């Protein structure tokens, strides 16, 4: 592998899969913490203290988006939808909570920005060939081809 050559399809799929699984695991953990450690009341209270509007609704909603969106990323199921949902939570987190604290961690926006960029990249690229999206897409395409063949046979 040369440092200056374009990646192979296998390398691209490996890179996308690694990104999906790691970013997905981060969000499963964050969403799981909100769901199973803090609970809806704890999350709503924290969101209220951070000035996020409608904390009783948005707190649990964000917990579900992060937890189930993270699982979706890991398995590559509805990858673009999950990535966009998670990206939207990062935009709100950056604007409502982290931006006022500057760039650097632990309270700044550098980590949420990295997660935002990762989820946007996954929304743009899709889940890659090593995913449930690809498996479902392949089955759907095969069924469409078979349907077209059957229509052609009937017409002939």
N, C-alpha and C positions, 0 to 999 in steps of 0.2 A: 504494500500500500504506500503510495507516494503522498507526500504532504501537499502536492500541488495538483493532483488529479481529482476529477469529480468523483463523488461517492457512487458506489454501485447501488442498485436497487435494494440489495440485501442490507447494505450499510445504512441507507436511508430508513428502511423499515426498522432496523435495530435501534437507530437513534430515536425515531418517533416512539417506539415501544418503551424505551428506557425513560424518555420524558413523560409519557403517559403514566407509567407505573409509579414513578417517583412523585410527580405532582399529584396524582390521584391519591397516593398514600398520605401525603401531607394534608390533603383536604379531608380524607376519611378521619384522620386523627383530630383535626380541628373541629369538624362537624360532630364527631363522636364525643368529644369533650363537651361541646355545647349540649348535646342530647342526653348523654349518660352521666356526666359529672355535675354540670351546673343545672341542668334541667331547664324547662321553658321559663320558669319564674326567674331563675338566676340570670339567664341570657337576656330576658326582657329587662330586668333591672339594670344590668350592665349597659345594654343598648340605650336605655333611658338616661343613664348617667353620662354617656358619651354624646348625648344630644341627637341621637338618631330618632327620627319621627316614627310614630306608631310602633314602639318597641314590643308591645304584646303580640303584634302580628309579624313584624319583620324579624324579630329575634328567632322564633321557631322556624320561620321560612328560610332564613339564612342557614340555620343549623341543618335543615333537610337538604338544601341545595348543596352545601359543602359535603355532607356525608354521602348522600346518594349520587351526587355529581362526581365525587371522588371515586366511588365504586365504579361508576360508568366509565370514567377515564381508565381505570386499571384494566377493565375488561374490553375497552374499546367499543362500548355499546352506546349508540347515540352520542358519539364523541363530540361532534360539533355543537350540538345542543347543550350538552353538559359543560363543555368548555366555555361557551358564551354565558351560560348561567353563572358559572363560577367567576368568570371575568367581571361580570356586572357587580358581584359582591366585592371584588377587589377595588373596583373603581369607587364604590361608595366608601369602602374602608379607607382608601387613600384620601379622598376628599373630606370625609367627615371626621376622621380620627387622626391619621398619621401625618398629613401635610403640614399641619401647624407645628409639628415636632421636628421639622427639618428632614434631611435626607437619611442620616445614619441610624442604624439599629441601636438599641432595641425598640425605641418608640417612633423612630422616623419611618419614612415610606420606602426605604430601599428593598426590604423583603417583600412587602405587598406588591411593589412595582415589578419585581422579578417574577412573582407568581402571575401577575397580570400579563406580562409579556409571554410567559410560558403557555398560559391558557389561550391567548390570542394566536400564538403559533400553532397550537393544536386545533383551534377552530379553522385556521387557514389550511393546514395540511391534511386534516382528517386523521383518522386513527391508524392509517397504514394497513399493509397487507396482513399483519399479524394481529388481527382483532376480530371481535364478533361482528362489527360493522362490515368488514370485508367478507366474512363468511356468509352473512345474510345477503349482502349485495351479490355475491357469486351465485347463491341459490336462486335469488330473484331473477338475475340475468339468465340463468339456465332455464328457469321456468318460462320466461318470456320467449326465448329462442324456441323451446319445445312447442309453445302455443302457436308461434308464427309458422313453424313447420307443419303443425296439424292443420292450421287454416289453409296453408298452401296445398296440402294433400287433398283436403275437402274440395277446394276450388278446382283442382285438376281433374 
